[in-house]
Each structure stands twice: as C-alpha cells, then as structure tokens.
Amino acid sequence: MAKALKCLKEGCTFEVQGSSVDDVLAKLKMHAMIAHQMPQLPPDLIEKAKGSVRDL
C-alpha cells in the first residue's frame, strides 16, 4: 500500500509519497536537505516523521 507524509516544517506544503515508510523517509530527507538546508534529520524528527506517515 502506498504511503504519504506532509513536510513537518510549519508553512511548508510539500507532500511526499512512496511505496513504504522507508521510501517516504528517504524522500523526506532529500527534501529537507534541498528545501530547508538540513544536511541530516535529528533522530527525534525521524521518529516523529515515522509516526506521521499515513496510508493512501
């Protein structure tokens, strides 16, 4: 089942979709690096993101 997640940064409208939670997180990390100049995501943010991934 496809998965989706909206960017966790307030005011950002980016939404990522993928085939698994790991796929979604990989795409989110790339988005954070490019759009928000975050070379890596802190562990607490990764856990929050995992908990926010939803089924499509």
Backbone as JSON, one array per atom type, in Angstrom:
{
  "sequence": "MAKALKCLKEGCTFEVQGSSVDDVLAKLKMHAMIAHQMPQLPPDLIEKAKGSVRDL",
  "N": [[0.85, -1.17, 0.0], [0.54, 2.22, -0.79], [2.26, 5.0, 0.71], [2.21, 8.17, 2.48], [3.35, 11.47, 3.39], [3.26, 14.62, 4.88], [5.39, 17.47, 4.82], [7.06, 18.27, 7.83], [7.74, 20.78, 8.63], [6.57, 23.87, 9.64], [4.4, 25.73, 7.61], [5.38, 24.75, 5.22], [4.36, 23.21, 2.24], [4.95, 20.83, 1.05], [4.45, 17.47, 0.07], [5.2, 14.11, 0.34], [5.25, 10.98, -1.35], [5.38, 7.43, -1.31], [6.36, 3.95, -1.68], [6.76, 2.61, 0.67], [7.35, 3.03, 4.23], [10.08, 3.49, 4.66], [10.85, 4.34, 2.1], [9.39, 6.73, 1.88], [10.57, 8.19, 3.99], [13.21, 8.43, 3.06], [12.82, 10.08, 0.84], [11.8, 12.3, 2.15], [14.02, 13.09, 3.65], [15.73, 13.92, 1.58], [14.24, 16.07, 0.58], [14.28, 17.76, 2.86], [16.98, 18.36, 2.98], [17.42, 19.78, 0.57], [15.35, 21.78, 0.37], [15.21, 22.91, 2.92], [17.74, 23.23, 3.86], [18.91, 21.29, 5.55], [21.3, 19.19, 6.43], [21.15, 16.71, 7.67], [18.62, 14.8, 9.35], [17.51, 15.2, 12.68], [17.41, 12.55, 15.15], [15.01, 12.55, 16.73], [13.22, 13.92, 15.12], [13.05, 12.21, 12.94], [11.75, 10.03, 14.14], [9.32, 11.26, 14.77], [8.42, 11.79, 12.2], [8.14, 9.16, 11.18], [5.98, 8.31, 12.69], [4.03, 9.86, 11.63], [3.54, 9.11, 9.04], [1.17, 8.11, 6.63], [-1.29, 5.83, 5.28], [-2.23, 5.61, 1.84]],
  "CA": [[0.0, 0.0, 0.0], [1.31, 3.46, -0.88], [2.36, 5.8, 1.93], [2.37, 9.61, 2.23], [3.71, 12.28, 4.55], [3.44, 16.05, 4.64], [6.57, 18.02, 5.47], [6.78, 18.63, 9.21], [8.1, 22.19, 8.87], [5.4, 24.75, 9.58], [4.33, 26.58, 6.43], [5.8, 24.04, 4.01], [3.23, 22.46, 1.68], [5.47, 19.64, 0.37], [3.97, 16.16, 0.48], [5.94, 13.04, -0.31], [4.58, 9.68, -1.44], [6.29, 6.33, -1.61], [5.8, 2.6, -1.59], [6.95, 2.12, 2.03], [7.76, 4.06, 5.18], [11.49, 3.79, 4.38], [10.87, 5.11, 0.85], [8.9, 8.07, 2.21], [11.58, 8.86, 4.81], [14.35, 8.76, 2.19], [12.42, 11.24, 0.04], [11.68, 13.42, 3.07], [15.38, 13.53, 3.96], [16.22, 14.66, 0.41], [13.5, 17.34, 0.58], [14.79, 18.59, 3.96], [18.32, 18.8, 2.62], [17.36, 20.74, -0.52], [14.43, 22.9, 0.61], [15.35, 23.51, 4.25], [19.17, 23.26, 4.17], [19.17, 20.4, 6.69], [22.13, 18.09, 5.91], [20.63, 15.47, 8.23], [17.47, 14.97, 10.24], [17.74, 14.7, 14.04], [16.68, 11.3, 15.43], [13.65, 12.78, 17.23], [12.41, 14.32, 13.97], [12.82, 10.99, 12.16], [10.72, 9.28, 14.85], [8.05, 11.99, 14.58], [8.01, 11.57, 10.8], [7.68, 7.77, 11.07], [4.65, 8.24, 13.3], [3.08, 10.68, 10.85], [3.3, 8.52, 7.72], [-0.17, 7.55, 6.54], [-1.63, 5.04, 4.09], [-3.05, 6.26, 0.81]],
  "C": [[0.9, 1.25, 0.0], [1.21, 4.24, 0.43], [2.55, 7.27, 1.55], [2.7, 10.3, 3.54], [3.85, 13.72, 4.1], [4.68, 16.5, 5.39], [6.18, 18.52, 6.86], [7.09, 20.09, 9.53], [6.87, 23.07, 8.66], [5.49, 25.67, 8.36], [4.76, 25.92, 5.14], [4.66, 23.15, 3.53], [3.66, 21.18, 0.97], [4.85, 18.38, 0.94], [4.7, 15.11, -0.33], [5.11, 11.76, -0.28], [5.61, 8.63, -1.79], [5.62, 5.0, -1.38], [5.92, 2.0, -0.18], [7.34, 3.29, 2.93], [9.21, 4.46, 4.9], [11.64, 4.63, 3.12], [10.45, 6.56, 1.11], [9.95, 8.84, 3.01], [12.8, 9.26, 3.99], [14.03, 10.01, 1.36], [12.28, 12.48, 0.92], [13.07, 13.98, 3.42], [15.96, 14.35, 2.81], [15.54, 16.03, 0.34], [14.06, 18.28, 1.65], [16.16, 19.16, 3.62], [18.26, 19.93, 1.58], [16.54, 21.98, -0.13], [14.69, 23.64, 1.93], [16.8, 23.54, 4.74], [19.51, 22.47, 5.44], [19.98, 19.21, 6.18], [21.73, 16.73, 6.47], [19.48, 15.78, 9.18], [17.83, 14.45, 11.62], [16.9, 13.45, 14.31], [15.25, 11.52, 15.92], [12.71, 13.19, 16.1], [12.1, 13.12, 13.08], [11.72, 10.16, 12.81], [9.35, 9.94, 14.7], [7.52, 11.76, 13.17], [7.46, 10.16, 10.61], [6.25, 7.64, 11.59], [3.59, 9.0, 12.53], [2.8, 10.14, 9.46], [1.92, 7.88, 7.71], [-0.33, 6.73, 5.26], [-2.44, 5.86, 3.12], [-4.15, 5.32, 0.36]]
}
